[in-house]
Amino acid sequence: MERPPLYGARMWHQVGQLMLNLPLGIAGFVLSVTALSVGLGLSVTVIGLPVLAAGLAGSRALGALGRRRARSAYGSRIDEPQPVKPRRPGAVAYTIAQLTDLLNWRSALYNVLMLPWGILSFTLSLVSVIVLWPVLPVVVRAMAAIDRILIESLLFPGALAERVRELEDDRGTVVDTAAADLRRIERDLHDGAQARLVALAMDLGMAKERLREVETEEDMAVATRMVDNAHGEVKLALQELRDLARGIHPAVLTDRGLDAALSAVAARCTVPGGVKVNVDLAGPDGEPERPDSAVEGIAYFTVSELLTNVSKHAGAGSASVDVWRSDDQLMVLVQDDGRGGAAPYPGSGLGGLAERIRAVDGVFLVESPEGGPTTVTVELPWRTRTARR
């Protein structure tokens, strides 16, 4: 492998970035110091904290420029952090989110430090280019290393902070999902079983009154029909309650595991060619094992919703479900030969599935070109964090 030339294009690119530190340092210093001074000075008034929040947002924007420069000139591999997300809409929530974000404050500190560092790096680079020509590569390499360390230590929140933000987002997703499920259960109870039970009570009341007034065989026949109708309502109400209970957590999943539960889901799917199910959950010793119950539930409802989408929207002739264990991961693969074009965009059913799976550190991938076929790959942890503790 050939080493890059000492005076190559990369070195001159780094020289340019080091000399650019001065004008950017002046701009960042003025912005950060002005925003901090004015915002903190006026913090006892209504406009103080919003001014401070706006200044911190501006410092963060300059920090994004610093990260791009580090990737371009120094080969840094730091990724862009997640944007600041207020918990609620409105100016107050935006101000609180900006003021409580640690990366904003670290970006402001970086901008303040950039002024003395910009003066030093600009001066040394210029002197080295003009006077210290023989040692220019060494000087540039040393200053580039310092510049990269400053950027990577101050302008990237780190793995822990990113993990906290992900968990906060996931918590919001879980709360919204739970609330939606509760509303669905309440609606199903109100519109289904409850309505039938009310009708049943009315029918039994009328049958009771009719039985009290039985005088002829015709009256007895009317009362019998009322009781028969009430009996039918009881059966329908019981069936709806069973379907509702199955939607919350199917008994077959608890008693017999994923293989039997997914086979039951596949049997109800209306795809003309049927759904092939293959479940292999053998552990390292070859004996079948079961993942954590929460993971089982997520896998079950994911496959159930995917097959429902196949039945309703894909126009598929056949489908397949494959579930297997890979080390400490539960893998799920759902395929169909339908028209394709599916995508997990926000607000869609697939988007909701993707959010639920990411909430447990899972992976959700959709490959669905126009014209098909569609392949959905799901990767779930074999044990949740709670179960591992």
C-alpha atoms as a printed R data frame, in Angstrom:
    type eleno elety resid chain resno        x       y      z
1   ATOM     1    CA   MET     A     1    0.000   0.000  0.000
2   ATOM     2    CA   GLU     A     2    1.532   3.298 -1.093
3   ATOM     3    CA   ARG     A     3    1.721   6.124  1.422
4   ATOM     4    CA   PRO     A     4    0.250   9.475  0.350
5   ATOM     5    CA   PRO     A     5    2.803  12.106 -0.701
6   ATOM     6    CA   LEU     A     6    3.901  14.524  2.024
7   ATOM     7    CA   TYR     A     7    2.903  17.559 -0.033
8   ATOM     8    CA   GLY     A     8   -0.135  16.040 -1.674
9   ATOM     9    CA   ALA     A     9   -3.646  17.387 -2.138
10  ATOM    10    CA   ARG     A    10   -4.806  16.013  1.219
11  ATOM    11    CA   MET     A    11   -2.169  18.005  3.122
12  ATOM    12    CA   TRP     A    12   -3.126  21.221  1.331
13  ATOM    13    CA   HIS     A    13   -6.774  20.522  2.061
14  ATOM    14    CA   GLN     A    14   -5.902  20.253  5.744
15  ATOM    15    CA   VAL     A    15   -3.878  23.479  5.559
16  ATOM    16    CA   GLY     A    16   -6.916  25.226  4.142
17  ATOM    17    CA   GLN     A    17   -9.171  23.886  6.910
18  ATOM    18    CA   LEU     A    18   -6.688  24.931  9.605
19  ATOM    19    CA   MET     A    19   -6.518  28.469  8.211
20  ATOM    20    CA   LEU     A    20  -10.320  28.499  7.974
21  ATOM    21    CA   ASN     A    21  -10.428  27.986 11.748
22  ATOM    22    CA   LEU     A    22   -9.772  31.705 12.291
23  ATOM    23    CA   PRO     A    23  -12.792  33.214 10.488
24  ATOM    24    CA   LEU     A    24  -15.038  30.432 11.778
25  ATOM    25    CA   GLY     A    25  -13.610  30.884 15.268
26  ATOM    26    CA   ILE     A    26  -14.377  34.619 15.183
27  ATOM    27    CA   ALA     A    27  -17.942  34.003 13.977
28  ATOM    28    CA   GLY     A    28  -18.550  31.216 16.517
29  ATOM    29    CA   PHE     A    29  -17.037  33.195 19.390
30  ATOM    30    CA   VAL     A    30  -19.151  36.269 18.655
31  ATOM    31    CA   LEU     A    31  -22.335  34.214 18.293
32  ATOM    32    CA   SER     A    32  -21.848  32.086 21.399
33  ATOM    33    CA   VAL     A    33  -20.552  34.796 23.724
34  ATOM    34    CA   THR     A    34  -23.218  37.275 22.605
35  ATOM    35    CA   ALA     A    35  -26.035  34.738 22.987
36  ATOM    36    CA   LEU     A    36  -24.807  33.562 26.384
37  ATOM    37    CA   SER     A    37  -24.254  37.075 27.686
38  ATOM    38    CA   VAL     A    38  -27.544  38.521 26.448
39  ATOM    39    CA   GLY     A    39  -29.588  35.420 27.254
40  ATOM    40    CA   LEU     A    40  -28.238  34.987 30.774
41  ATOM    41    CA   GLY     A    41  -28.365  38.715 31.429
42  ATOM    42    CA   LEU     A    42  -32.016  38.886 30.406
43  ATOM    43    CA   SER     A    43  -32.972  35.540 31.954
44  ATOM    44    CA   VAL     A    44  -35.126  37.360 34.525
45  ATOM    45    CA   THR     A    45  -37.284  38.645 31.656
46  ATOM    46    CA   VAL     A    46  -39.556  36.885 29.209
47  ATOM    47    CA   ILE     A    47  -37.174  37.116 26.237
48  ATOM    48    CA   GLY     A    48  -33.965  36.040 28.003
49  ATOM    49    CA   LEU     A    49  -34.295  32.278 27.836
50  ATOM    50    CA   PRO     A    50  -35.647  32.196 24.245
51  ATOM    51    CA   VAL     A    51  -32.673  34.333 23.143
52  ATOM    52    CA   LEU     A    52  -30.322  31.937 24.913
53  ATOM    53    CA   ALA     A    53  -32.049  28.931 23.310
54  ATOM    54    CA   ALA     A    54  -31.738  30.514 19.850
55  ATOM    55    CA   GLY     A    55  -28.043  31.188 20.455
56  ATOM    56    CA   LEU     A    56  -27.465  27.579 21.510
57  ATOM    57    CA   ALA     A    57  -29.275  26.361 18.389
58  ATOM    58    CA   GLY     A    58  -26.978  28.564 16.300
59  ATOM    59    CA   SER     A    59  -23.922  27.158 18.086
60  ATOM    60    CA   ARG     A    60  -25.151  23.655 17.307
61  ATOM    61    CA   ALA     A    61  -25.514  24.571 13.628
62  ATOM    62    CA   LEU     A    62  -21.888  25.767 13.528
63  ATOM    63    CA   GLY     A    63  -20.937  22.514 15.240
64  ATOM    64    CA   ALA     A    64  -22.528  20.600 12.353
65  ATOM    65    CA   LEU     A    65  -20.224  22.516 10.003
66  ATOM    66    CA   GLY     A    66  -17.266  21.467 12.159
67  ATOM    67    CA   ARG     A    67  -18.272  17.792 11.916
68  ATOM    68    CA   ARG     A    68  -18.518  18.009  8.133
69  ATOM    69    CA   ARG     A    69  -15.061  19.604  7.973
70  ATOM    70    CA   ALA     A    70  -13.635  16.833 10.172
71  ATOM    71    CA   ARG     A    71  -15.061  14.129  7.922
72  ATOM    72    CA   SER     A    72  -13.803  15.857  4.782
73  ATOM    73    CA   ALA     A    73  -10.306  16.916  5.865
74  ATOM    74    CA   TYR     A    74   -9.330  14.527  8.661
75  ATOM    75    CA   GLY     A    75  -11.178  11.325  7.770
76  ATOM    76    CA   SER     A    76  -13.242  11.392 10.950
77  ATOM    77    CA   ARG     A    77  -16.083   8.883 11.061
78  ATOM    78    CA   ILE     A    78  -18.381  10.598 13.531
79  ATOM    79    CA   ASP     A    79  -22.041  10.553 12.564
80  ATOM    80    CA   GLU     A    80  -24.528  13.357 12.844
81  ATOM    81    CA   PRO     A    81  -26.371  13.307 16.192
82  ATOM    82    CA   GLN     A    82  -30.136  13.220 16.388
83  ATOM    83    CA   PRO     A    83  -31.796  16.648 16.145
84  ATOM    84    CA   VAL     A    84  -33.293  18.258 19.222
85  ATOM    85    CA   LYS     A    85  -36.900  17.098 19.571
86  ATOM    86    CA   PRO     A    86  -39.256  19.049 21.850
87  ATOM    87    CA   ARG     A    87  -41.616  16.797 23.806
88  ATOM    88    CA   ARG     A    88  -44.567  18.992 22.866
89  ATOM    89    CA   PRO     A    89  -45.227  21.611 20.184
90  ATOM    90    CA   GLY     A    90  -44.842  25.267 21.089
91  ATOM    91    CA   ALA     A    91  -42.223  27.891 21.890
92  ATOM    92    CA   VAL     A    92  -41.907  26.902 25.557
93  ATOM    93    CA   ALA     A    93  -41.197  23.245 24.766
94  ATOM    94    CA   TYR     A    94  -38.705  24.279 22.078
95  ATOM    95    CA   THR     A    95  -36.876  26.573 24.518
96  ATOM    96    CA   ILE     A    96  -36.712  23.892 27.218
97  ATOM    97    CA   ALA     A    97  -35.446  21.296 24.723
98  ATOM    98    CA   GLN     A    98  -32.672  23.586 23.495
99  ATOM    99    CA   LEU     A    99  -31.598  24.611 27.000
100 ATOM   100    CA   THR     A   100  -31.455  21.043 28.326
101 ATOM   101    CA   ASP     A   101  -29.527  19.545 25.406
102 ATOM   102    CA   LEU     A   102  -25.908  18.948 26.463
103 ATOM   103    CA   LEU     A   103  -24.595  18.940 22.897
104 ATOM   104    CA   ASN     A   104  -25.802  22.540 22.494
105 ATOM   105    CA   TRP     A   105  -23.702  23.668 25.452
106 ATOM   106    CA   ARG     A   106  -20.700  21.679 24.277
107 ATOM   107    CA   SER     A   107  -21.055  23.258 20.829
108 ATOM   108    CA   ALA     A   108  -21.053  26.693 22.466
109 ATOM   109    CA   LEU     A   109  -17.888  25.763 24.391
110 ATOM   110    CA   TYR     A   110  -16.277  24.570 21.163
111 ATOM   111    CA   ASN     A   111  -17.100  27.876 19.465
112 ATOM   112    CA   VAL     A   112  -15.534  29.826 22.342
113 ATOM   113    CA   LEU     A   113  -12.362  27.711 22.235
114 ATOM   114    CA   MET     A   114  -12.167  28.051 18.474
115 ATOM   115    CA   LEU     A   115  -11.098  31.698 18.670
116 ATOM   116    CA   PRO     A   116   -7.737  31.141 20.441
117 ATOM   117    CA   TRP     A   117   -7.235  27.862 18.621
118 ATOM   118    CA   GLY     A   118   -8.134  29.501 15.292
119 ATOM   119    CA   ILE     A   119   -5.585  32.264 15.870
120 ATOM   120    CA   LEU     A   120   -2.883  29.725 16.753
121 ATOM   121    CA   SER     A   121   -3.650  27.270 13.907
122 ATOM   122    CA   PHE     A   122   -3.916  30.075 11.333
123 ATOM   123    CA   THR     A   123   -0.628  31.630 12.438
124 ATOM   124    CA   LEU     A   124    1.308  28.358 12.564
125 ATOM   125    CA   SER     A   125   -0.062  27.232  9.205
126 ATOM   126    CA   LEU     A   126    0.816  30.516  7.525
127 ATOM   127    CA   VAL     A   127    4.306  30.652  9.030
128 ATOM   128    CA   SER     A   128    4.944  27.024  8.116
129 ATOM   129    CA   VAL     A   129    3.875  27.591  4.509
130 ATOM   130    CA   ILE     A   130    6.089  30.653  4.127
131 ATOM   131    CA   VAL     A   131    9.065  29.989  6.401
132 ATOM   132    CA   LEU     A   132    9.086  26.431  7.780
133 ATOM   133    CA   TRP     A   133    8.537  24.711  4.462
134 ATOM   134    CA   PRO     A   134   10.571  21.538  5.211
135 ATOM   135    CA   VAL     A   135    8.586  20.749  8.366
136 ATOM   136    CA   LEU     A   136    5.200  21.788  6.987
137 ATOM   137    CA   PRO     A   137    3.778  18.203  6.800
138 ATOM   138    CA   VAL     A   138    4.738  17.497 10.427
139 ATOM   139    CA   VAL     A   139    3.202  20.746 11.683
140 ATOM   140    CA   VAL     A   140    0.032  20.236  9.677
141 ATOM   141    CA   ARG     A   141   -0.340  16.629 10.841
142 ATOM   142    CA   ALA     A   142    0.027  17.649 14.499
143 ATOM   143    CA   MET     A   143   -2.443  20.521 14.271
144 ATOM   144    CA   ALA     A   144   -4.894  18.393 12.298
145 ATOM   145    CA   ALA     A   145   -4.794  15.800 15.089
146 ATOM   146    CA   ILE     A   146   -5.548  18.481 17.690
147 ATOM   147    CA   ASP     A   147   -8.366  19.896 15.553
148 ATOM   148    CA   ARG     A   148   -9.884  16.435 15.159
149 ATOM   149    CA   ILE     A   149   -9.679  15.725 18.895
150 ATOM   150    CA   LEU     A   150  -11.475  19.000 19.675
151 ATOM   151    CA   ILE     A   151  -14.262  18.208 17.237
152 ATOM   152    CA   GLU     A   152  -14.750  14.586 18.234
153 ATOM   153    CA   SER     A   153  -14.662  15.305 21.977
154 ATOM   154    CA   LEU     A   154  -16.986  18.340 21.971
155 ATOM   155    CA   LEU     A   155  -19.207  18.076 18.915
156 ATOM   156    CA   PHE     A   156  -20.363  14.494 19.258
157 ATOM   157    CA   PRO     A   157  -22.655  13.538 22.166
158 ATOM   158    CA   GLY     A   158  -21.188  10.063 22.611
159 ATOM   159    CA   ALA     A   159  -22.768   6.636 22.733
160 ATOM   160    CA   LEU     A   160  -24.384   7.069 26.169
161 ATOM   161    CA   ALA     A   161  -26.145  10.316 25.290
162 ATOM   162    CA   GLU     A   162  -27.357   8.886 21.990
163 ATOM   163    CA   ARG     A   163  -28.630   5.788 23.783
164 ATOM   164    CA   VAL     A   164  -30.545   7.926 26.282
165 ATOM   165    CA   ARG     A   165  -32.159   9.861 23.442
166 ATOM   166    CA   GLU     A   166  -33.100   6.632 21.657
167 ATOM   167    CA   LEU     A   167  -34.651   5.270 24.843
168 ATOM   168    CA   GLU     A   168  -36.637   8.475 25.332
169 ATOM   169    CA   ASP     A   169  -37.975   8.214 21.778
170 ATOM   170    CA   ASP     A   170  -38.732   4.522 22.234
171 ATOM   171    CA   ARG     A   171  -40.543   5.225 25.496
172 ATOM   172    CA   GLY     A   172  -42.793   7.686 23.705
173 ATOM   173    CA   THR     A   173  -43.492   5.104 21.011
174 ATOM   174    CA   VAL     A   174  -44.355   2.429 23.582
175 ATOM   175    CA   VAL     A   175  -46.666   4.792 25.469
176 ATOM   176    CA   ASP     A   176  -48.464   5.809 22.258
177 ATOM   177    CA   THR     A   177  -48.793   2.174 21.193
178 ATOM   178    CA   ALA     A   178  -50.201   1.150 24.583
179 ATOM   179    CA   ALA     A   179  -52.684   4.019 24.485
180 ATOM   180    CA   ALA     A   180  -53.784   3.045 20.964
181 ATOM   181    CA   ASP     A   181  -54.242  -0.576 22.053
182 ATOM   182    CA   LEU     A   182  -56.332   0.484 25.034
183 ATOM   183    CA   ARG     A   183  -58.522   2.645 22.798
184 ATOM   184    CA   ARG     A   184  -58.946  -0.274 20.392
185 ATOM   185    CA   ILE     A   185  -59.946  -2.645 23.203
186 ATOM   186    CA   GLU     A   186  -62.371  -0.087 24.617
187 ATOM   187    CA   ARG     A   187  -63.902   0.469 21.170
188 ATOM   188    CA   ASP     A   188  -64.240  -3.261 20.510
189 ATOM   189    CA   LEU     A   189  -65.878  -3.813 23.886
190 ATOM   190    CA   HIS     A   190  -68.232  -0.862 23.474
191 ATOM   191    CA   ASP     A   191  -69.232  -1.509 19.874
192 ATOM   192    CA   GLY     A   192  -69.197  -5.301 19.980
193 ATOM   193    CA   ALA     A   193  -69.619  -7.386 23.108
194 ATOM   194    CA   GLN     A   194  -71.239  -4.618 25.184
195 ATOM   195    CA   ALA     A   195  -73.861  -3.873 22.516
196 ATOM   196    CA   ARG     A   196  -74.687  -7.561 22.189
197 ATOM   197    CA   LEU     A   197  -74.979  -8.005 25.952
198 ATOM   198    CA   VAL     A   198  -77.354  -5.023 26.142
199 ATOM   199    CA   ALA     A   199  -79.476  -6.540 23.379
200 ATOM   200    CA   LEU     A   200  -79.354  -9.881 25.196
201 ATOM   201    CA   ALA     A   201  -80.628  -8.301 28.418
202 ATOM   202    CA   MET     A   202  -83.498  -6.680 26.530
203 ATOM   203    CA   ASP     A   203  -84.401  -9.924 24.760
204 ATOM   204    CA   LEU     A   204  -84.368 -11.886 28.017
205 ATOM   205    CA   GLY     A   205  -86.506  -9.215 29.679
206 ATOM   206    CA   MET     A   206  -89.068  -9.400 26.900
207 ATOM   207    CA   ALA     A   207  -89.013 -13.206 26.977
208 ATOM   208    CA   LYS     A   208  -89.541 -13.118 30.737
209 ATOM   209    CA   GLU     A   209  -92.581 -10.877 30.371
210 ATOM   210    CA   ARG     A   210  -93.937 -13.041 27.563
211 ATOM   211    CA   LEU     A   211  -93.560 -16.209 29.674
212 ATOM   212    CA   ARG     A   212  -95.565 -14.592 32.454
213 ATOM   213    CA   GLU     A   213  -98.400 -13.955 30.000
214 ATOM   214    CA   VAL     A   214  -98.368 -17.345 28.255
215 ATOM   215    CA   GLU     A   215 -101.928 -18.461 27.621
216 ATOM   216    CA   THR     A   216 -101.795 -20.181 24.251
217 ATOM   217    CA   GLU     A   217  -99.349 -22.279 22.262
218 ATOM   218    CA   GLU     A   218  -98.727 -19.286 20.007
219 ATOM   219    CA   ASP     A   219  -97.567 -17.250 23.024
220 ATOM   220    CA   MET     A   220  -95.287 -20.112 24.019
221 ATOM   221    CA   ALA     A   221  -93.818 -20.238 20.480
222 ATOM   222    CA   VAL     A   222  -93.119 -16.480 20.561
223 ATOM   223    CA   ALA     A   223  -91.423 -16.778 23.947
224 ATOM   224    CA   THR     A   224  -89.376 -19.736 22.678
225 ATOM   225    CA   ARG     A   225  -88.186 -17.725 19.671
226 ATOM   226    CA   MET     A   226  -87.150 -14.898 22.005
227 ATOM   227    CA   VAL     A   227  -85.154 -17.301 24.148
228 ATOM   228    CA   ASP     A   228  -83.562 -18.793 21.009
229 ATOM   229    CA   ASN     A   229  -82.596 -15.294 19.820
230 ATOM   230    CA   ALA     A   230  -81.118 -14.525 23.221
231 ATOM   231    CA   HIS     A   231  -79.178 -17.786 23.093
232 ATOM   232    CA   GLY     A   232  -77.765 -16.782 19.704
233 ATOM   233    CA   GLU     A   233  -76.728 -13.395 21.057
234 ATOM   234    CA   VAL     A   234  -74.920 -15.145 23.918
235 ATOM   235    CA   LYS     A   235  -72.942 -17.240 21.430
236 ATOM   236    CA   LEU     A   236  -72.014 -14.205 19.334
237 ATOM   237    CA   ALA     A   237  -70.993 -12.224 22.421
238 ATOM   238    CA   LEU     A   238  -68.809 -15.099 23.612
239 ATOM   239    CA   GLN     A   239  -67.180 -15.379 20.178
240 ATOM   240    CA   GLU     A   240  -66.439 -11.642 20.114
241 ATOM   241    CA   LEU     A   241  -64.944 -11.830 23.603
242 ATOM   242    CA   ARG     A   242  -62.763 -14.759 22.493
243 ATOM   243    CA   ASP     A   243  -61.594 -12.804 19.440
244 ATOM   244    CA   LEU     A   244  -60.838  -9.805 21.640
245 ATOM   245    CA   ALA     A   245  -58.895 -11.942 24.102
246 ATOM   246    CA   ARG     A   246  -56.955 -13.496 21.217
247 ATOM   247    CA   GLY     A   247  -56.075  -9.980 20.040
248 ATOM   248    CA   ILE     A   248  -54.681  -9.111 23.472
249 ATOM   249    CA   HIS     A   249  -52.619 -12.279 23.864
250 ATOM   250    CA   PRO     A   250  -53.616 -15.588 22.284
251 ATOM   251    CA   ALA     A   251  -53.811 -18.567 24.596
252 ATOM   252    CA   VAL     A   252  -52.190 -20.832 22.004
253 ATOM   253    CA   LEU     A   253  -49.055 -18.657 22.070
254 ATOM   254    CA   THR     A   254  -48.760 -18.988 25.843
255 ATOM   255    CA   ASP     A   255  -49.508 -22.714 25.887
256 ATOM   256    CA   ARG     A   256  -47.772 -24.008 22.768
257 ATOM   257    CA   GLY     A   257  -45.383 -21.310 21.544
258 ATOM   258    CA   LEU     A   258  -44.716 -19.549 18.266
259 ATOM   259    CA   ASP     A   259  -44.953 -22.557 15.965
260 ATOM   260    CA   ALA     A   260  -48.563 -23.374 16.835
261 ATOM   261    CA   ALA     A   261  -49.593 -19.717 17.170
262 ATOM   262    CA   LEU     A   262  -48.165 -18.685 13.791
263 ATOM   263    CA   SER     A   263  -49.645 -21.777 12.147
264 ATOM   264    CA   ALA     A   264  -53.055 -20.688 13.444
265 ATOM   265    CA   VAL     A   265  -52.514 -17.177 12.042
266 ATOM   266    CA   ALA     A   266  -51.441 -18.605  8.675
267 ATOM   267    CA   ALA     A   267  -54.542 -20.834  8.563
268 ATOM   268    CA   ARG     A   268  -56.764 -17.737  8.877
269 ATOM   269    CA   CYS     A   269  -54.915 -15.874  6.098
270 ATOM   270    CA   THR     A   270  -56.984 -15.589  2.892
271 ATOM   271    CA   VAL     A   271  -54.076 -15.872  0.417
272 ATOM   272    CA   PRO     A   272  -55.241 -18.291 -2.340
273 ATOM   273    CA   GLY     A   273  -52.101 -20.412 -2.331
274 ATOM   274    CA   GLY     A   274  -51.884 -20.525  1.456
275 ATOM   275    CA   VAL     A   275  -49.051 -19.580  3.793
276 ATOM   276    CA   LYS     A   276  -46.123 -21.899  4.498
277 ATOM   277    CA   VAL     A   277  -44.805 -21.655  8.063
278 ATOM   278    CA   ASN     A   278  -41.405 -22.938  9.124
279 ATOM   279    CA   VAL     A   279  -40.320 -22.389 12.750
280 ATOM   280    CA   ASP     A   280  -36.967 -23.655 14.019
281 ATOM   281    CA   LEU     A   281  -36.081 -22.451 17.518
282 ATOM   282    CA   ALA     A   282  -33.508 -25.094 18.394
283 ATOM   283    CA   GLY     A   283  -30.863 -23.970 20.862
284 ATOM   284    CA   PRO     A   284  -27.120 -24.732 20.781
285 ATOM   285    CA   ASP     A   285  -27.795 -28.223 22.134
286 ATOM   286    CA   GLY     A   286  -30.370 -28.942 19.438
287 ATOM   287    CA   GLU     A   287  -33.324 -28.832 21.847
288 ATOM   288    CA   PRO     A   288  -36.162 -26.383 21.061
289 ATOM   289    CA   GLU     A   289  -36.195 -23.297 23.247
290 ATOM   290    CA   ARG     A   290  -38.557 -20.364 23.664
291 ATOM   291    CA   PRO     A   291  -37.555 -16.706 23.623
292 ATOM   292    CA   ASP     A   292  -38.679 -14.198 26.212
293 ATOM   293    CA   SER     A   293  -42.487 -13.966 26.369
294 ATOM   294    CA   ALA     A   294  -42.444 -10.277 25.379
295 ATOM   295    CA   VAL     A   295  -40.355 -11.121 22.305
296 ATOM   296    CA   GLU     A   296  -42.730 -13.966 21.439
297 ATOM   297    CA   GLY     A   297  -45.650 -11.564 21.616
298 ATOM   298    CA   ILE     A   298  -43.947  -8.984 19.396
299 ATOM   299    CA   ALA     A   299  -43.015 -11.651 16.838
300 ATOM   300    CA   TYR     A   300  -46.560 -13.053 16.849
301 ATOM   301    CA   PHE     A   301  -48.325  -9.719 16.363
302 ATOM   302    CA   THR     A   302  -45.765  -8.615 13.756
303 ATOM   303    CA   VAL     A   303  -46.388 -11.709 11.635
304 ATOM   304    CA   SER     A   304  -50.136 -11.419 12.216
305 ATOM   305    CA   GLU     A   305  -50.230  -7.815 10.968
306 ATOM   306    CA   LEU     A   306  -47.921  -8.564  8.050
307 ATOM   307    CA   LEU     A   307  -50.132 -11.431  6.900
308 ATOM   308    CA   THR     A   308  -53.193  -9.225  7.298
309 ATOM   309    CA   ASN     A   309  -51.536  -6.675  5.005
310 ATOM   310    CA   VAL     A   310  -50.745  -9.446  2.523
311 ATOM   311    CA   SER     A   311  -54.394 -10.528  2.499
312 ATOM   312    CA   LYS     A   312  -55.779  -6.998  2.112
313 ATOM   313    CA   HIS     A   313  -53.293  -5.131 -0.063
314 ATOM   314    CA   ALA     A   314  -50.643  -7.323 -1.709
315 ATOM   315    CA   GLY     A   315  -52.763  -9.273 -4.180
316 ATOM   316    CA   ALA     A   316  -50.452 -12.217 -3.527
317 ATOM   317    CA   GLY     A   317  -50.983 -15.801 -4.605
318 ATOM   318    CA   SER     A   318  -48.860 -17.303 -1.839
319 ATOM   319    CA   ALA     A   319  -46.778 -16.298  1.176
320 ATOM   320    CA   SER     A   320  -44.318 -17.835  3.597
321 ATOM   321    CA   VAL     A   321  -43.185 -17.275  7.179
322 ATOM   322    CA   ASP     A   322  -39.782 -18.453  8.408
323 ATOM   323    CA   VAL     A   323  -38.715 -18.085 12.045
324 ATOM   324    CA   TRP     A   324  -35.387 -19.245 13.406
325 ATOM   325    CA   ARG     A   325  -32.804 -18.555 16.079
326 ATOM   326    CA   SER     A   326  -29.447 -17.002 15.206
327 ATOM   327    CA   ASP     A   327  -27.188 -16.829 18.277
328 ATOM   328    CA   ASP     A   328  -28.974 -14.417 20.634
329 ATOM   329    CA   GLN     A   329  -31.398 -13.135 18.000
330 ATOM   330    CA   LEU     A   330  -34.856 -14.240 16.893
331 ATOM   331    CA   MET     A   331  -35.109 -13.903 13.120
332 ATOM   332    CA   VAL     A   332  -38.430 -13.573 11.270
333 ATOM   333    CA   LEU     A   333  -38.762 -13.580  7.478
334 ATOM   334    CA   VAL     A   334  -42.145 -12.957  5.815
335 ATOM   335    CA   GLN     A   335  -42.358 -13.152  2.027
336 ATOM   336    CA   ASP     A   336  -45.144 -12.863 -0.545
337 ATOM   337    CA   ASP     A   337  -45.372 -12.802 -4.348
338 ATOM   338    CA   GLY     A   338  -47.725  -9.814 -4.479
339 ATOM   339    CA   ARG     A   339  -47.564  -6.509 -6.312
340 ATOM   340    CA   GLY     A   340  -44.942  -4.929 -4.015
341 ATOM   341    CA   GLY     A   341  -44.545  -1.216 -3.371
342 ATOM   342    CA   ALA     A   342  -44.778  -1.507  0.428
343 ATOM   343    CA   ALA     A   343  -42.755   0.934  2.541
344 ATOM   344    CA   PRO     A   344  -42.587   1.675  6.310
345 ATOM   345    CA   TYR     A   345  -43.284   5.393  5.988
346 ATOM   346    CA   PRO     A   346  -44.323   7.273  9.176
347 ATOM   347    CA   GLY     A   347  -47.966   6.827 10.067
348 ATOM   348    CA   SER     A   348  -48.415   3.631  8.074
349 ATOM   349    CA   GLY     A   349  -48.983   0.162  9.479
350 ATOM   350    CA   LEU     A   350  -45.469  -0.907  8.532
351 ATOM   351    CA   GLY     A   351  -44.114   2.278 10.100
352 ATOM   352    CA   GLY     A   352  -45.860   1.433 13.363
353 ATOM   353    CA   LEU     A   353  -44.405  -2.073 13.284
354 ATOM   354    CA   ALA     A   354  -40.924  -0.666 12.707
355 ATOM   355    CA   GLU     A   355  -41.269   1.658 15.720
356 ATOM   356    CA   ARG     A   356  -42.449  -1.167 17.994
357 ATOM   357    CA   ILE     A   357  -39.556  -3.391 16.973
358 ATOM   358    CA   ARG     A   358  -36.961  -0.638 17.377
359 ATOM   359    CA   ALA     A   359  -38.327  -0.057 20.890
360 ATOM   360    CA   VAL     A   360  -36.824  -3.415 21.932
361 ATOM   361    CA   ASP     A   361  -33.547  -2.874 20.007
362 ATOM   362    CA   GLY     A   362  -34.816  -4.841 17.020
363 ATOM   363    CA   VAL     A   363  -34.320  -4.355 13.284
364 ATOM   364    CA   PHE     A   364  -37.108  -4.053 10.698
365 ATOM   365    CA   LEU     A   365  -36.229  -4.178  6.983
366 ATOM   366    CA   VAL     A   366  -38.621  -4.050  4.020
367 ATOM   367    CA   GLU     A   367  -37.644  -4.945  0.445
368 ATOM   368    CA   SER     A   368  -40.637  -4.391 -1.805
369 ATOM   369    CA   PRO     A   369  -39.917  -3.188 -5.355
370 ATOM   370    CA   GLU     A   370  -42.830  -2.277 -7.597
371 ATOM   371    CA   GLY     A   371  -44.170  -5.475 -9.082
372 ATOM   372    CA   GLY     A   372  -42.977  -7.554 -6.126
373 ATOM   373    CA   PRO     A   373  -42.041  -9.721 -4.460
374 ATOM   374    CA   THR     A   374  -42.055  -8.331 -0.918
375 ATOM   375    CA   THR     A   375  -39.655  -9.501  1.762
376 ATOM   376    CA   VAL     A   376  -39.839  -8.292  5.361
377 ATOM   377    CA   THR     A   377  -36.970  -9.201  7.667
378 ATOM   378    CA   VAL     A   378  -37.295  -8.756 11.427
379 ATOM   379    CA   GLU     A   379  -34.498  -9.222 13.939
380 ATOM   380    CA   LEU     A   380  -35.428  -9.325 17.636
381 ATOM   381    CA   PRO     A   381  -33.318  -9.948 20.741
382 ATOM   382    CA   TRP     A   382  -33.828 -13.435 22.152
383 ATOM   383    CA   ARG     A   383  -34.075 -11.944 25.633
384 ATOM   384    CA   THR     A   384  -35.193  -8.415 26.500
385 ATOM   385    CA   ARG     A   385  -33.034  -6.251 28.760
386 ATOM   386    CA   THR     A   386  -35.487  -6.732 31.622
387 ATOM   387    CA   ALA     A   387  -35.384 -10.505 31.275
388 ATOM   388    CA   ARG     A   388  -31.578 -10.540 31.156
389 ATOM   389    CA   ARG     A   389  -31.390  -8.598 34.425
